[in-house]
Amino acid sequence: MSKFPFLHLATQAKDTQRIDLTRRNFLTGSGATVGGAMMGGAALASIISKSAMAGGTQLDFTRPMNSPLAPLPPQYPARAKRVIYLHMAGAPSQLELFDFKPELKKYDGKTAPESFLKGKRFAFISGKPKLLAPLYDFKQHGQSGAWISDRLPHLAKHADDLCFIKSMQTDQFNHAPAQILMHTGNAVSGNPSLGAWTTYGLGTFNQNLPGYVSLISGSRSPDGGKQLWGSGFLPSVYQGVKCRSDGDPVLYLSNPDGVSRNARRKVLDAIADINMQTHGALGDPETLTRISQYEMAYRMQVEANDAFDIKKESQATLAMYGAQPGKKSYANNCLVARRLAERGVRFIQLFDYDWDHHGTNQNDSLSHGFVNKCKSIDQSTAALLSDLKRTGLLDDTLVVWGGEFGRTPMQENRGGQDNQFAGRDHHPHAFTTWMAGAGVKGGYTLGETDELGYSVVKDPVEMQDFHATFLYLLGFDHLQFTYRFQGLDHKLTGLKKAKILGKILA
């Protein structure tokens, strides 16, 4: 008998075949007859899913079952070894930051053209809204002459590192589905996130840290919720680990009082024995995921606390980022992102909330709240780029910045009196994203909107194009980089035709 009573119970259950009699075994056995074979084959094809074989309907023969975080062979030479994705949840106004439209000043306060309104859907605008001029001054920066708002003076110094895509488009105009589309390639729930696809393809450098980490700042989590860093139909080993930038990176990571590391090791060994028996009986790969997650947590107790401890940085570095140890902030998360990138984490996701500026009140306005949000991210984003350049990491790190859609050239004012607060509604037809680092042209701009910033007039970029290019930079062909689930080969880019944005490639 095992020294652990629950191990003995598990063994007893196996001995009495209570575990061995699974649906798969039953259906396999029923295939001994012609009718049984028909039933068994049809049913087996339908039920072998995520909980049956490697999270999909077929085994991934390119990597062993016990090494789910080993890298897959790329189809192209990989430009990027890791990704830092900076998502501004709520959608910042491109017209106040990067898409300079001086013509809007001429028409400030004029009723928007009928072509802007007829047959169009908006989140809140109704009636005949007025056009709103950019609230802030723009200047050209760097050798590229990129137009950047005075709200981002630190980031402007990196103008020649940034590759702007000013012709992004989406078909969603509400936050949650737009964020889900941006991060999973589909506005419908249940699909893997960009980080999960990345970790599925690239695996991980560091076995003592998660391959995919998610960090959140702002007043709350983004509207899309956990799906934005989830694994969808991929095995859960590829999902993001939501971490904190203050205290324990993960709640309950530290041992409770009175529990030594050696005692924790013995408990995990006992649990692993039970789980391995369960896996042997049922063949569920999620059991292996559970074992690996427990082991990861054990290893993280040493390395994660070190990786997230920004107090170990110099005062000069803390000042450069504007970081304050012990505080939940975007600045702290940027510094943690650099530390995680140094330690081999493949995908580092920063979500920063409160970019939804409709103009209903002071905090929700472009004239007040927007200014504070710019201040909160400008210095630290620039510091992150500087630090990555200094360490040479920017050469093979892809940095992405943007929201889920853009903002209208028309003013929305649902709460202020006498234009006290300025705001803009959601705008899916044109918005700006920028990339920097591995494989993209610095100091380059792709795409153009019309003179009022309403419609794309040059080089439109659909979400599938963005995702196809994203995968290409990681070394994967979006048409071949698939995962079989419920009888279908699923892709990040889905069924729509997608193109790689060759013009932005260095």
C-alpha positions in Angstrom: 0.0 0.0 0.0 1.2 3.5 -0.7 2.1 5.7 2.2 -0.5 8.1 0.9 -4.0 6.7 1.5 -5.5 8.5 -1.5 -3.0 6.8 -3.7 -4.2 3.4 -2.4 -7.8 4.4 -3.2 -6.9 5.4 -6.7 -5.1 2.0 -7.2 -8.2 0.2 -5.8 -10.4 2.0 -8.3 -8.1 1.0 -11.2 -8.0 -2.6 -10.0 -11.8 -2.8 -10.1 -11.8 -1.3 -13.6 -13.9 1.7 -12.6 -11.4 4.0 -14.3 -10.4 1.8 -17.2 -14.0 1.7 -18.5 -14.0 4.9 -20.5 -16.0 6.0 -23.5 -13.0 5.5 -25.7 -12.4 2.0 -24.4 -16.1 1.1 -24.8 -16.3 2.4 -28.3 -13.0 0.8 -29.3 -14.3 -2.5 -28.0 -17.6 -2.1 -29.7 -15.8 -1.9 -33.0 -15.4 -5.7 -32.9 -18.7 -6.1 -34.8 -19.6 -4.4 -38.1 -22.4 -2.4 -36.5 -20.2 -1.6 -33.5 -17.4 -0.5 -35.8 -19.7 1.9 -37.5 -21.0 3.3 -34.2 -17.6 3.2 -32.6 -15.9 5.0 -35.6 -18.5 7.7 -35.9 -18.8 8.4 -32.2 -15.0 8.3 -31.7 -14.5 10.9 -34.4 -17.0 13.2 -32.6 -15.8 12.8 -29.0 -12.1 12.8 -29.3 -11.6 16.5 -28.6 -9.6 18.7 -26.4 -10.0 16.4 -23.5 -8.9 13.4 -25.5 -5.8 13.9 -27.6 -3.4 16.8 -27.2 -6.3 19.3 -27.0 -7.4 18.6 -30.6 -8.6 15.8 -32.8 -5.2 14.5 -33.7 -1.9 14.2 -32.0 0.8 16.7 -32.7 3.6 14.4 -33.9 6.1 17.2 -34.2 6.7 17.3 -30.5 6.5 14.7 -27.8 3.4 14.6 -25.5 5.6 15.3 -22.4 7.2 18.4 -24.0 4.3 20.6 -25.0 6.5 23.7 -24.7 9.1 22.6 -27.1 9.2 24.9 -30.2 7.7 23.8 -33.5 9.8 24.0 -36.6 9.1 27.4 -38.4 8.2 27.6 -42.0 10.1 30.9 -42.5 13.2 32.3 -40.8 11.8 33.8 -37.6 12.4 37.5 -37.2 11.0 37.7 -33.7 11.8 35.4 -30.8 9.4 37.1 -28.4 6.5 39.5 -28.3 5.6 42.4 -26.0 2.0 43.5 -26.8 0.8 46.8 -25.3 -2.9 46.9 -25.6 -4.7 50.2 -24.7 -8.1 48.9 -23.7 -10.9 51.2 -24.6 -9.3 52.5 -27.8 -7.2 55.7 -27.7 -8.0 58.4 -30.2 -5.7 58.2 -33.2 -6.7 61.7 -34.2 -5.2 63.1 -30.9 -2.0 60.9 -31.2 -0.8 59.8 -34.6 -3.2 60.5 -37.5 -2.7 64.2 -38.0 -5.6 65.8 -39.8 -5.2 69.6 -40.0 -8.2 69.8 -42.4 -10.4 68.9 -39.4 -9.6 72.4 -37.9 -11.2 74.1 -40.9 -14.4 72.2 -40.3 -14.5 72.2 -36.5 -18.0 72.6 -35.3 -19.6 71.9 -38.7 -22.2 69.2 -39.1 -20.7 65.9 -40.3 -21.2 65.0 -44.0 -24.2 62.8 -44.7 -21.8 60.2 -46.1 -20.3 59.8 -42.7 -23.7 58.9 -41.2 -26.0 57.3 -43.7 -26.2 53.5 -43.3 -23.5 53.6 -40.6 -23.7 52.2 -37.0 -22.2 53.9 -34.0 -22.1 53.0 -30.4 -23.7 56.2 -29.1 -23.8 58.9 -31.8 -27.2 59.8 -33.1 -28.7 62.8 -34.9 -26.3 65.1 -36.7 -23.0 65.3 -34.8 -20.5 68.0 -35.4 -16.9 67.5 -36.5 -14.3 68.0 -33.8 -10.8 69.4 -34.6 -7.7 67.6 -33.0 -7.4 69.0 -29.5 -3.6 68.9 -29.4 -0.6 70.1 -31.5 1.4 67.8 -33.7 5.0 68.0 -34.8 7.2 66.0 -37.1 9.9 63.9 -35.5 13.0 62.0 -36.5 14.5 61.5 -39.9 11.2 59.9 -40.9 9.3 63.1 -40.2 6.5 61.1 -38.4 3.7 63.3 -37.1 3.2 62.7 -33.4 1.1 64.6 -30.9 2.6 66.7 -28.1 0.8 64.4 -25.7 3.6 61.8 -26.2 6.8 63.8 -26.0 8.9 60.8 -24.8 7.6 58.3 -27.3 8.2 60.9 -30.1 11.9 60.5 -29.6 11.5 57.0 -30.9 9.8 58.1 -34.1 12.4 56.3 -36.2 11.9 53.0 -34.4 8.2 52.9 -34.9 6.3 51.4 -37.8 2.9 53.0 -38.0 -0.1 51.2 -39.6 -2.7 54.0 -40.0 -5.2 52.0 -42.0 -6.3 49.4 -39.6 -10.0 48.3 -39.9 -12.3 46.1 -37.9 -15.9 45.0 -38.2 -16.7 45.4 -34.5 -17.7 48.6 -32.8 -18.2 47.5 -29.2 -15.3 46.9 -26.9 -15.6 43.2 -25.9 -16.1 41.7 -29.3 -13.6 44.1 -30.9 -11.0 43.2 -28.3 -11.7 39.5 -28.7 -11.4 39.8 -32.5 -8.1 41.7 -32.1 -6.6 39.1 -29.8 -8.1 35.9 -31.2 -8.9 36.5 -34.8 -12.6 35.9 -34.2 -15.2 38.0 -32.4 -16.9 34.8 -31.2 -15.7 33.4 -27.9 -13.7 30.2 -27.6 -10.7 30.8 -29.8 -7.0 30.9 -28.8 -5.4 34.2 -28.1 -2.4 35.6 -30.0 -0.3 34.7 -27.0 -1.5 31.2 -26.9 -0.9 30.7 -30.6 2.6 32.2 -30.1 3.4 29.9 -27.2 2.0 26.9 -29.1 4.4 27.7 -31.9 7.5 29.0 -30.2 7.3 27.1 -26.9 9.4 28.6 -24.1 13.0 29.4 -23.4 12.7 29.2 -19.7 11.2 26.2 -18.0 11.0 28.1 -14.7 8.6 30.8 -15.9 5.4 30.7 -17.9 5.8 31.1 -21.7 3.0 33.6 -21.7 2.4 36.3 -19.1 -0.4 38.8 -18.9 -0.2 42.0 -16.8 -3.1 44.5 -16.2 -3.1 48.2 -15.2 -5.9 50.8 -15.0 -9.1 50.7 -13.1 -10.1 47.2 -14.2 -9.6 44.3 -16.6 -10.4 44.8 -20.3 -14.0 44.2 -21.5 -13.0 41.0 -23.4 -12.0 39.3 -20.1 -9.9 36.2 -19.7 -10.5 35.2 -23.4 -7.9 37.8 -24.3 -5.2 35.6 -22.8 -6.9 32.3 -22.9 -6.0 29.2 -24.9 -9.4 28.5 -26.4 -9.4 25.0 -28.0 -5.6 24.7 -27.7 -4.4 22.8 -24.6 -4.5 24.9 -21.5 -0.7 24.7 -21.1 -0.6 27.5 -23.7 -2.9 30.0 -22.0 -1.5 33.2 -20.4 -0.8 33.4 -16.7 -2.3 36.6 -15.3 0.3 38.0 -12.9 0.6 41.0 -10.6 3.4 43.5 -10.6 3.2 44.0 -6.8 3.4 41.3 -4.1 3.5 37.6 -5.2 3.3 37.5 -9.0 0.6 34.9 -8.7 -1.7 34.6 -5.6 -0.7 31.8 -3.2 2.6 31.2 -5.0 4.5 31.4 -1.8 4.2 28.5 0.7 1.9 29.1 3.7 3.4 29.6 7.1 4.8 26.3 8.5 5.1 24.7 5.1 8.7 24.2 3.9 9.8 23.9 0.4 10.8 20.3 1.1 7.2 19.5 2.3 5.8 21.2 -0.8 8.0 18.9 -2.9 6.6 15.8 -1.2 3.0 16.9 -1.7 3.6 17.6 -5.4 5.2 14.2 -5.8 2.2 12.5 -4.3 -0.2 14.5 -6.5 1.8 13.7 -9.5 1.6 10.0 -8.8 -2.2 10.2 -8.7 -2.3 12.3 -11.8 -0.1 9.9 -13.7 -2.3 7.0 -12.8 -5.3 9.0 -13.9 -3.6 9.8 -17.2 -2.6 6.2 -17.7 -6.2 5.2 -17.3 -8.0 7.9 -19.2 -5.4 9.3 -21.6 -6.5 12.9 -21.0 -3.6 15.2 -21.9 -5.1 17.9 -19.7 -3.9 15.7 -16.8 -0.3 16.2 -18.0 -1.0 19.9 -18.3 -2.1 19.9 -14.6 1.1 18.1 -13.6 3.2 20.6 -15.6 1.4 23.6 -14.1 2.0 22.3 -10.5 5.7 21.8 -11.4 5.8 25.3 -13.0 4.4 26.8 -9.9 7.0 25.1 -7.8 9.9 26.3 -9.9 8.3 29.8 -10.1 8.6 30.1 -6.4 12.3 30.9 -6.9 12.6 32.5 -10.3 9.3 34.4 -10.6 9.7 36.4 -7.4 13.1 37.4 -8.7 11.8 38.3 -12.2 9.0 40.5 -10.8 11.0 42.2 -8.1 11.7 45.6 -9.6 13.2 46.8 -6.3 16.4 45.1 -7.7 16.6 47.7 -10.4 18.7 50.9 -9.9 17.1 54.1 -8.9 18.1 55.5 -12.3 16.2 52.7 -14.1 13.1 53.2 -11.9 13.2 56.9 -12.6 13.6 56.3 -16.3 10.4 54.2 -16.3 8.6 56.3 -13.7 8.1 53.0 -11.8 7.3 52.8 -8.1 7.8 49.4 -6.4 4.7 48.2 -4.6 2.4 50.1 -6.8 0.0 48.7 -9.5 0.8 50.7 -12.6 1.5 50.5 -16.3 5.0 51.9 -15.7 5.8 49.0 -13.3 4.4 46.5 -15.8 6.7 47.9 -18.6 9.7 47.4 -16.4 8.6 43.9 -15.5 8.0 43.2 -19.2 11.7 44.0 -19.9 12.8 41.7 -17.1 10.6 38.9 -18.4 11.9 39.4 -21.9 15.4 39.0 -20.6 14.5 35.8 -18.9 13.0 34.1 -22.0 9.2 34.6 -21.7 7.9 34.4 -25.2 4.7 36.5 -25.0 4.3 39.4 -22.6 0.9 41.1 -22.7 0.2 44.5 -21.1 -3.4 45.6 -20.8 -4.0 49.1 -19.8 -7.6 50.2 -19.2 -9.4 53.5 -19.2 -8.9 54.7 -22.8 -12.6 55.0 -23.6 -13.1 58.7 -23.9 -16.6 59.6 -24.9 -16.8 63.0 -23.2 -19.5 62.2 -20.7 -17.5 63.6 -17.7 -14.1 64.9 -16.9 -12.3 61.6 -16.5 -14.0 60.3 -19.6 -13.0 63.2 -21.8 -10.3 63.9 -24.3 -9.7 67.3 -22.6 -9.0 65.8 -19.2 -8.9 62.0 -18.7 -7.1 61.4 -22.0 -4.3 63.7 -21.0 -3.7 61.8 -17.8 -3.7 58.5 -19.6 -1.1 59.7 -22.1 1.1 60.9 -19.2 0.7 57.5 -17.5 2.1 55.5 -20.5 4.3 57.9 -22.5 7.5 57.8 -20.4 7.4 54.2 -19.6 6.7 53.0 -23.1 9.6 55.1 -24.4 11.8 53.7 -21.5 10.9 50.1 -22.5 11.9 50.8 -26.1 15.1 52.4 -24.9 15.9 49.5 -22.6 15.3 46.9 -25.3 17.6 48.8 -27.7 20.3 49.1 -25.0 20.3 45.4 -24.3 20.0 44.4 -28.0 16.6 42.7 -27.3 14.8 44.9 -29.7 16.5 43.2 -32.6 14.5 40.0 -32.0 11.6 41.3 -29.9 8.3 42.4 -31.6 6.6 45.3 -29.7 3.0 46.0 -30.7 0.9 49.0 -29.4 -2.7 49.8 -30.1 -6.4 49.6 -29.2 -9.3 47.6 -30.5 -10.7 50.3 -32.9 -10.4 54.0 -33.4 -12.3 57.2 -32.7 -14.7 59.2 -34.9 -13.8 62.6 -36.4 -17.2 63.7 -35.1 -17.7 64.9 -31.5 -19.7 62.9 -29.0 -20.9 64.9 -26.0 -23.5 63.1 -24.0 -22.8 64.6 -20.6 -21.0 67.9 -20.7 -22.6 71.3 -20.8 -21.7 73.8 -23.5 -19.0 71.5 -24.9 -17.4 71.4 -21.4 -16.0 67.9 -22.2 -14.8 66.7 -25.6 -15.2 63.1 -26.6 -15.3 60.8 -29.7 -17.4 57.7 -30.3 -16.1 54.2 -31.4 -14.9 54.1 -34.9 -14.1 50.7 -36.6 -13.4 52.0 -40.1 -9.9 53.5 -39.4 -7.5 53.4 -36.6 -3.7 53.4 -35.9 -1.5 50.7 -34.5 2.3 50.7 -34.3 5.0 48.0 -34.2 8.7 48.2 -33.4 11.6 45.8 -33.3 12.1 42.5 -34.9 11.5 42.4 -38.6 9.6 45.7 -39.1 10.8 48.9 -40.7 11.4 51.7 -38.2 10.4 55.2 -39.3 7.8 53.8 -41.7 4.1 54.5 -42.2 1.7 52.2 -43.9 -1.7 53.3 -45.0 -3.6 56.6 -45.1 -7.0 58.0 -44.2 -9.0 60.7 -45.9 -8.5 64.4 -45.1 -10.9 64.2 -42.2 -9.6 60.8 -40.8 -12.9 59.0 -41.4 -12.1 56.4 -44.1 -9.1 54.5 -45.3 -8.0 55.6 -48.7 -4.7 53.8 -49.1 -3.4 50.3 -48.1 -6.4 49.1 -46.0 -5.4 46.5 -43.3 -8.0 44.0 -42.1 -7.5 42.1 -38.9 -6.6 38.9 -40.7 -3.8 40.8 -42.6 -2.4 42.0 -39.3 -2.5 38.5 -37.8 -0.9 36.9 -40.9 2.0 39.4 -40.7 2.3 38.8 -37.0 2.7 35.1 -37.5 5.1 35.6 -40.4 7.4 37.6 -38.1 7.4 34.6 -35.8 8.4 32.3 -38.6 5.0 30.8 -39.4 2.9 30.6 -42.5 -0.7 31.5 -41.5 -2.1 29.0 -44.0 -0.1 26.1 -42.6 0.1 27.1 -38.9 -3.0 25.2 -37.9 -4.5 23.2 -35.1 -7.0 20.4 -35.6 -10.1 20.6 -33.4 -13.4 18.8 -33.9 -12.4 17.7 -37.3 -11.3 21.0 -38.7 -7.9 22.6 -39.1 -8.2 25.9 -37.4 -6.1 29.0 -38.2 -5.6 32.3 -36.4 -6.6 34.0 -39.6 -9.8 32.0 -40.0 -11.5 31.5 -43.4 -11.1 35.0 -44.8 -8.3 35.7 -47.3 -5.4 37.3 -45.6 -2.2 39.0 -47.0 1.2 39.6 -45.4 2.0 43.3 -45.1 5.2 43.1 -47.1 5.7 46.9 -47.2 6.4 47.0 -43.4 9.0 44.2 -43.4 12.6 45.3 -42.9 
